[in-house]
Amino acid sequence: MKTLTQSPTNPDFVQNPYPFYDRARAAGDLIYWDDYNRICATSHAAVNHFLRDKNWGREMPPEFAQPIPDQIQPFMDIEAHSMLELDPPRHTKLRTSVLRAFTSRRIKSLAPDIESLANSLINDFGDTPDLLTAFCTPIPVTIIARLIGAPETDAPLLLDWSHKMVAMYQASRTRADEDAAATASADFAAYLTDLQVERHKHLREDLISALVTASDAPLSGPELTSTCILLLNAGHEATVHALANATKTFLETGTTPTDASIEETLRFAPPLHLFERHAKTNCAAFGHPFKRGDTVACLLASANRDAAVFDTSETFQPARAKNPHVSFGQGIHFCLGAPLARLELQISLKTLFKRCPNMQLAEQPRYANTYHFHGLKGLKASV
């Protein structure tokens, strides 16, 4: 296994990580990323293996768990009940409960809201709006707030808490980020606990009401709180980046949104680049022996550029028909919100480009130093 060195906070890497991914795939299905102190899966085959194989999971075996620093305990209290961080049987219980409430019918019913919101935001554009803040951010957070049952007027509050919590996953995180995430976690949990109490008294047609009244495998208070935080955080954070990255791609390539081209943006410019798995047992994969407790980082964005799977993998192909990208993950942790994210992308992007057919970039967009997310700092356009 070859060792590669690449700082994830290097400015060149932040703006364009794909040359490193090309080097990584050329070095083999597995490489050791020195700066991350991680074995990484680089190819489409390897990433799929570690995301799907039952020998690998999201939970670190308990004997390898590290002590939790006091300053991040409130954040870890949320993570302890998050289905994103759990394996069966706890993951199965949580995912099954949410799927019963997070139905395709409930998701499809949001389509008119998404279109109406997109049009309303476009109506308020100036001559050169920052599409990141004026369009890409408010759509996902408003829609997920409506779905969950949080007041839309609280969307800025939810957004602030979410940003502070998600900063915990970034390579550039600092002690100040940790302190902010801990405070946000405690405040977010208290807010959702109050919402649960209110819904027990006055049920509505929202996800919280559906979850608090679930009769089969009901969720505990902490489980419901963590689940709602996960849905709110994951339900808008990645979608914001996906919307902005897709818009940038369409404007730079002179193409327009279709179902196929939107799916291609998810392969070509995904919002999430890295996701980890931990070995549950001693096992072997791609010629390397692993021990229980070992960790592999799956480079999703690298897998999406694998020429063994994708023709002309380095270029944006808006009519690509075969597109088994891994941007939503694979296996039992495949993104629960993928149908909602796709619906938001399809409706909002088609609406944007229909309403603003002559839209052009007003300045070259720059990516933020937030790896392993890959999201823009801003997206100014003349409309």
C-alpha positions in Angstrom: 0.0 0.0 0.0 1.4 3.4 -1.0 1.6 6.4 1.3 0.4 9.7 -0.1 0.8 13.2 1.4 -1.7 16.0 0.8 -2.9 18.5 3.3 -6.7 18.7 3.2 -6.4 22.4 4.1 -3.9 23.3 1.4 -5.5 26.2 -0.7 -4.9 24.4 -4.0 -6.5 21.2 -2.7 -9.5 23.1 -1.2 -10.3 24.6 -4.6 -9.6 21.4 -6.6 -9.1 18.1 -4.8 -9.5 16.0 -7.9 -5.8 15.8 -9.0 -5.0 14.2 -5.6 -7.8 11.7 -6.1 -6.4 10.9 -9.5 -3.0 10.2 -7.9 -4.7 8.2 -5.2 -6.6 5.9 -7.6 -3.5 5.4 -9.7 -1.7 4.2 -6.5 -4.2 1.5 -5.9 -7.6 0.6 -4.5 -6.2 1.4 -1.0 -3.7 4.1 0.0 -2.5 5.5 3.3 -3.2 9.2 3.5 -0.5 10.4 5.7 -2.0 13.8 6.7 -5.3 12.1 7.7 -3.6 9.1 9.4 -6.1 6.9 7.6 -6.2 4.1 5.1 -8.4 5.3 2.3 -10.5 3.5 -0.3 -10.0 5.3 -3.6 -11.7 3.3 -6.3 -15.4 2.7 -7.0 -15.1 -1.0 -6.2 -13.2 -0.4 -3.0 -15.6 2.4 -1.7 -18.6 0.2 -2.5 -17.1 -2.7 -0.7 -16.5 -0.8 2.6 -19.9 0.9 2.5 -21.7 -2.4 1.9 -19.7 -5.2 3.6 -21.1 -6.4 6.9 -17.6 -6.6 8.4 -17.5 -2.8 8.4 -19.8 -0.4 10.2 -20.1 3.1 11.6 -19.7 2.2 15.2 -16.1 1.9 16.6 -15.9 -1.4 18.6 -16.2 -0.4 22.2 -12.8 -1.5 23.3 -11.3 1.0 20.9 -13.4 3.9 21.9 -11.4 7.0 22.9 -12.3 9.1 26.0 -14.6 12.0 25.1 -13.2 15.4 26.0 -15.5 17.3 28.4 -15.8 20.2 26.0 -17.6 18.2 23.3 -19.7 16.0 25.6 -23.0 17.7 24.6 -22.2 17.1 20.9 -21.3 13.5 21.5 -24.6 13.0 23.5 -26.4 13.8 20.3 -24.1 11.5 18.2 -24.7 8.7 20.7 -28.3 8.3 19.4 -27.8 9.3 15.8 -28.7 6.6 13.3 -25.8 7.9 11.1 -23.3 6.8 13.7 -25.0 3.5 14.7 -25.1 -0.1 13.4 -27.9 -2.7 13.7 -29.8 -3.4 15.8 -30.1 0.2 17.0 -29.7 1.6 13.5 -32.5 -0.7 12.2 -34.9 0.5 14.9 -34.3 4.2 14.2 -34.3 3.9 10.5 -37.4 1.8 10.4 -39.3 4.3 12.7 -38.3 7.3 10.5 -39.1 5.5 7.2 -42.6 4.9 8.5 -43.0 8.7 8.9 -40.7 9.8 6.1 -42.9 8.3 3.4 -42.7 8.9 -0.4 -46.2 10.4 -0.2 -45.1 12.9 2.4 -42.0 13.8 0.4 -43.9 14.2 -2.9 -46.5 16.4 -1.2 -43.7 19.0 -0.7 -43.3 19.6 -4.4 -45.7 22.6 -4.6 -44.0 24.1 -1.6 -40.5 23.8 -3.2 -41.7 25.4 -6.4 -43.5 28.2 -4.7 -40.5 28.9 -2.4 -38.1 28.9 -5.4 -40.2 31.4 -7.3 -40.6 33.6 -4.3 -36.9 33.7 -3.7 -36.3 34.5 -7.4 -38.8 37.3 -7.2 -36.6 38.9 -4.5 -33.3 38.7 -6.5 -31.4 41.9 -7.2 -29.3 42.3 -10.3 -26.4 40.2 -8.9 -27.6 38.0 -6.1 -25.4 35.7 -4.1 -27.2 32.5 -5.1 -25.7 30.6 -2.2 -27.5 32.8 0.4 -30.4 34.0 -1.7 -31.5 30.7 -3.1 -29.4 27.6 -2.3 -29.5 28.0 1.5 -33.1 29.0 2.2 -34.8 26.3 0.2 -33.5 23.2 2.0 -33.6 24.6 5.5 -37.2 26.0 5.0 -38.5 22.7 3.5 -36.9 20.5 6.1 -38.3 22.8 8.9 -41.8 22.4 7.4 -41.3 18.7 7.1 -40.1 18.3 10.7 -42.7 20.7 12.1 -40.4 23.5 13.3 -41.6 27.1 12.8 -40.2 28.6 9.6 -39.4 31.8 11.5 -36.8 29.7 13.4 -35.0 28.7 10.3 -32.1 31.1 10.9 -31.7 29.6 14.4 -31.7 26.1 13.1 -29.2 27.0 10.4 -26.8 28.6 12.9 -26.9 25.5 15.2 -26.4 23.2 12.2 -23.4 25.1 10.9 -21.8 25.0 14.3 -22.4 21.3 14.8 -21.3 20.3 11.3 -18.0 22.1 11.8 -17.0 19.2 14.0 -16.5 17.0 10.9 -14.2 19.5 9.2 -10.4 18.9 8.9 -9.8 22.6 9.9 -11.8 22.4 13.1 -10.5 24.3 16.1 -11.1 24.3 19.9 -13.4 27.3 19.3 -15.4 25.2 16.8 -15.7 22.5 19.4 -17.0 24.9 22.1 -19.5 26.4 19.6 -20.7 22.9 18.6 -21.2 21.9 22.2 -23.3 25.0 23.0 -25.3 24.6 19.8 -25.9 20.9 20.5 -27.2 21.6 24.0 -29.4 24.5 22.7 -30.7 22.4 19.7 -31.6 19.5 22.0 -33.5 21.7 24.4 -35.4 23.3 21.5 -36.4 19.9 20.1 -37.3 18.6 23.5 -39.7 21.5 23.9 -41.2 20.8 20.4 -41.7 17.1 21.4 -43.6 18.1 24.5 -45.7 20.6 22.6 -46.6 17.9 19.9 -47.6 15.4 22.6 -50.2 18.0 23.6 -51.2 19.2 20.1 -50.5 16.9 17.2 -50.0 18.2 13.7 -49.4 16.8 10.2 -45.6 16.8 10.6 -42.7 14.4 11.2 -42.3 15.1 14.9 -46.0 14.3 15.5 -45.7 11.1 13.5 -42.6 10.0 15.5 -44.0 10.9 18.9 -47.2 8.9 18.2 -45.4 5.8 16.6 -46.7 2.7 18.3 -44.3 0.2 16.9 -40.8 0.5 18.3 -41.4 4.0 19.7 -38.3 6.2 20.1 -37.0 7.5 23.4 -36.8 11.2 24.0 -33.0 11.3 23.3 -33.4 9.1 20.2 -36.2 11.4 18.8 -34.1 14.5 19.5 -31.0 13.1 17.8 -33.1 11.9 14.9 -34.7 15.3 14.3 -31.3 17.0 14.6 -29.8 14.6 12.1 -32.7 15.2 9.7 -32.4 18.9 10.0 -28.6 19.0 9.7 -28.2 16.4 7.0 -31.5 17.5 5.4 -30.1 20.9 4.5 -26.4 21.0 4.9 -25.4 18.7 2.1 -28.3 19.8 -0.1 -27.2 23.5 0.1 -23.8 22.5 -1.2 -25.3 20.2 -3.8 -27.6 23.0 -5.1 -24.7 25.5 -5.3 -22.3 23.1 -6.8 -24.8 22.1 -9.4 -25.7 25.7 -10.3 -22.0 26.5 -10.6 -21.5 23.5 -12.9 -24.4 24.4 -15.1 -23.3 28.0 -15.5 -19.7 27.0 -16.2 -20.6 24.4 -18.8 -23.4 26.3 -20.4 -25.9 23.4 -19.8 -29.3 23.4 -18.3 -31.0 21.2 -15.6 -32.6 17.9 -16.6 -33.1 14.9 -14.4 -30.0 13.3 -16.0 -27.8 16.4 -15.8 -28.8 17.1 -12.2 -27.8 13.5 -11.3 -24.5 14.0 -13.1 -23.8 17.1 -11.0 -24.0 14.8 -7.9 -21.3 12.6 -9.4 -19.2 15.4 -10.8 -19.3 17.9 -7.9 -20.6 16.0 -4.8 -21.0 17.9 -1.5 -19.5 15.2 0.7 -16.1 13.8 -0.2 -15.2 11.4 2.7 -17.0 9.0 4.9 -15.5 6.5 7.4 -16.1 2.8 8.3 -14.7 0.8 11.1 -13.8 -2.9 11.0 -16.0 -5.1 13.2 -13.9 -8.2 12.8 -10.4 -9.3 11.6 -10.8 -9.4 7.8 -9.1 -8.8 4.5 -9.9 -6.6 1.5 -8.0 -5.7 -1.7 -5.0 -7.6 -0.6 -4.7 -5.9 2.8 -5.3 -7.6 6.2 -7.4 -5.5 8.6 -7.9 -5.9 12.3 -11.0 -5.3 14.4 -11.1 -1.6 15.2 -9.2 -0.4 12.0 -10.7 2.5 10.2 -11.0 3.1 6.4 -11.9 6.5 4.9 -14.1 6.1 1.8 -13.2 8.8 -0.7 -16.7 9.2 -2.3 -15.6 11.9 -4.8 -12.7 9.8 -5.9 -14.9 6.8 -6.6 -17.2 9.1 -8.6 -14.3 9.8 -11.0 -13.2 6.1 -11.5 -12.7 5.6 -15.2 -13.3 1.8 -14.7 -16.9 2.7 -14.1 -17.6 6.0 -15.7 -16.8 6.8 -19.3 -15.0 10.2 -19.7 -15.0 10.3 -15.9 -13.2 13.6 -15.6 -15.7 15.6 -17.6 -19.3 16.7 -17.0 -21.6 14.7 -19.2 -25.2 16.1 -18.9 -26.8 13.2 -20.8 -24.9 10.5 -18.9 -27.3 7.5 -18.7 -25.3 5.0 -16.6 -24.5 6.8 -13.4 -23.9 4.6 -10.3 -22.3 7.4 -8.3 -21.9 7.0 -4.5 -22.7 10.6 -3.4 -25.6 9.3 -1.3 -23.5 6.4 0.1 -24.4 2.8 -0.3 -25.6 -0.1 1.9 -27.7 0.2 5.0 -26.5 3.8 5.6 -27.6 5.0 2.1 -28.9 8.5 2.6 -32.4 8.4 4.0 -33.1 11.9 2.6 -32.0 11.1 -1.0 -35.5 11.2 -2.4 -36.2 14.6 -0.8 -32.8 16.0 -1.9 -33.4 14.9 -5.5 -36.9 16.5 -5.5 -35.5 19.8 -4.2 -32.7 19.8 -6.7 -34.9 19.0 -9.7 -37.7 21.5 -8.9 -35.6 24.4 -7.6 -32.8 24.1 -10.3 -35.3 23.8 -13.2 -37.3 26.7 -11.8 -34.2 28.9 -11.4 -32.9 28.3 -14.9 -36.3 28.7 -16.5 -36.9 32.0 -14.7 -33.3 33.3 -15.3 -32.4 32.0 -18.8 -29.6 34.5 -19.3 -28.0 34.0 -15.9 -24.1 34.2 -15.8 -21.5 34.0 -13.1 -20.6 37.5 -11.9 -17.3 36.4 -10.4 -15.3 33.1 -10.1 -16.8 31.1 -7.2 -14.4 29.9 -4.5 -14.7 26.8 -2.3 -14.6 27.1 1.5 -12.0 25.4 3.6 -14.5 22.9 5.0 -13.2 19.5 3.9 -14.5 16.8 4.0 -17.4 18.8 2.7 -16.9 20.6 -0.6 -19.0 23.7 -0.7 -18.8 27.2 -2.0 -18.1 30.4 -0.1 -20.5 32.3 -2.4 -22.0 32.2 -5.8 -22.6 35.6 -7.3 -24.4 35.7 -10.6 -25.9 38.3 -12.9 -29.6 37.4 -13.6 
